[in-house]
Amino acid sequence: MSATGRGSQRHPDDYYRTPAWCVRALARRFVIGSVLDPAAGDGAIMEHFPRSKGIELDPDRALASGSFCGDALAFNWDHRGDVVMNPPYSMAEAFIRHALSEPGVTRVFALLRLNFLGSQK
């Protein structure tokens, strides 16, 4: 959850750790059951949901978070429950579309900057 061009250097694969305050606020507001985070990073979202699993592209972060290592957009997730994610901004639309196409997904929570809603698509 970072803005580009705001004085900090952009990470090559758009990885920015999800702030704990943001996930706690989401967890307090919604009753969330089984969770899949398809852009798990180091597991910051999964830490807040006991019944969670993740998919992470980077092997080191996948190992650190206990996630499956792979490209989340390259296969069906076979997940029944909610998706909670902080996807790479450059690929956020693809992650959201993929989540919405999965038959077992009940709700999709994508943690994005508000100006994402102002895009053309």
C-alpha distance (Angstrom), angle and dihedral (degrees) to the residues before:
residue distance angle dihedral
M1 . . .
S2 3.76 . .
A3 3.76 134.5 .
T4 3.76 119.4 -127.2
G5 3.77 120.6 -127.5
R6 3.79 93.7 26.3
G7 3.78 98.8 118.9
S8 3.79 99.9 -79.8
Q9 3.76 125.7 97.9
R10 3.79 116.6 -105.2
H11 3.80 115.9 -118.4
P12 3.84 111.4 -120.6
D13 3.82 95.4 -120.1
D14 3.83 95.9 33.7
Y15 3.81 93.0 -108.2
Y16 3.79 114.6 160.8
R17 3.80 119.9 160.3
T18 3.79 113.4 -112.8
P19 3.83 110.1 -114.5
A20 3.81 112.9 -114.0
W21 3.83 92.3 -135.2
C22 3.80 89.7 61.1
V23 3.81 94.9 51.6
R24 3.81 92.1 44.1
A25 3.81 90.2 53.2
L26 3.80 90.8 50.9
A27 3.81 92.6 46.9
R28 3.83 91.3 50.3
R29 3.80 93.4 49.0
F30 3.80 100.3 46.2
V31 3.78 134.9 40.2
I32 3.76 101.0 -126.7
G33 3.79 123.5 -174.7
S34 3.77 124.7 179.7
V35 3.83 109.9 8.3
L36 3.77 133.2 -159.6
D37 3.79 120.0 -168.3
P38 3.83 106.6 -166.9
A39 3.81 92.3 -172.5
A40 3.79 96.2 42.0
G41 3.79 100.5 163.7
D42 3.79 107.2 177.8
G43 3.81 93.6 -18.4
A44 3.82 100.5 -93.4
I45 3.81 92.4 145.0
M46 3.81 95.0 40.3
E47 3.82 90.6 55.3
H48 3.81 89.0 71.4
F49 3.79 99.4 48.6
P50 3.82 119.3 60.8
R51 3.80 94.2 -158.2
S52 3.77 99.5 51.9
K53 3.75 140.5 124.5
G54 3.76 132.3 -176.0
I55 3.76 145.6 -153.7
E56 3.80 119.0 -149.3
L57 3.79 130.2 178.6
D58 3.81 96.9 -154.1
P59 3.84 110.8 77.9
D60 3.82 95.5 -147.4
R61 3.80 93.7 49.9
A62 3.81 91.2 43.8
L63 3.78 90.0 54.3
A64 3.82 92.0 46.6
S65 3.81 92.7 50.7
G66 3.80 98.1 38.7
S67 3.80 89.6 -119.2
F68 3.78 130.6 145.7
C69 3.81 108.3 -97.2
G70 3.79 112.4 -129.2
D71 3.78 147.9 90.0
A72 3.81 104.2 -69.0
L73 3.79 92.2 -156.8
A74 3.81 93.6 55.3
F75 3.82 99.3 69.3
N76 3.81 145.0 24.2
W77 3.78 113.1 -84.7
D78 3.81 97.7 -144.1
H79 3.82 89.6 -151.7
R80 3.78 127.8 149.8
G81 3.78 110.8 -159.2
D82 3.77 139.3 29.8
V83 3.77 130.2 -20.2
V84 3.80 116.4 -142.8
M85 3.79 114.4 -178.8
N86 3.77 147.4 159.0
P87 3.82 96.7 -158.4
P88 3.80 125.8 -170.0
Y89 3.81 104.1 -83.3
S90 3.76 93.0 -131.6
M91 3.82 88.4 59.0
A92 3.80 101.2 30.4
E93 3.79 95.5 113.5
A94 3.82 91.8 51.5
F95 3.83 91.0 49.7
I96 3.82 92.1 48.9
R97 3.81 93.4 47.1
H98 3.81 90.4 48.6
A99 3.82 91.9 49.6
L100 3.80 91.5 49.5
S101 3.81 90.9 50.6
E102 3.81 94.1 55.0
P103 3.85 108.9 101.5
G104 3.82 96.7 -146.6
V105 3.81 97.1 49.2
T106 3.80 112.6 107.6
R107 3.83 101.4 -177.7
V108 3.79 136.2 5.1
F109 3.80 121.9 -146.0
A110 3.81 111.8 -173.4
L111 3.80 115.2 -177.0
L112 3.81 104.1 -144.9
R113 3.79 139.1 145.3
L114 3.80 113.5 -88.1
N115 3.78 93.3 -117.1
F116 3.83 87.4 66.5
L117 3.81 84.8 79.7
G118 3.80 90.0 60.0
S119 3.79 95.2 62.1
Q120 3.79 122.2 116.0
K121 3.81 92.8 -111.4
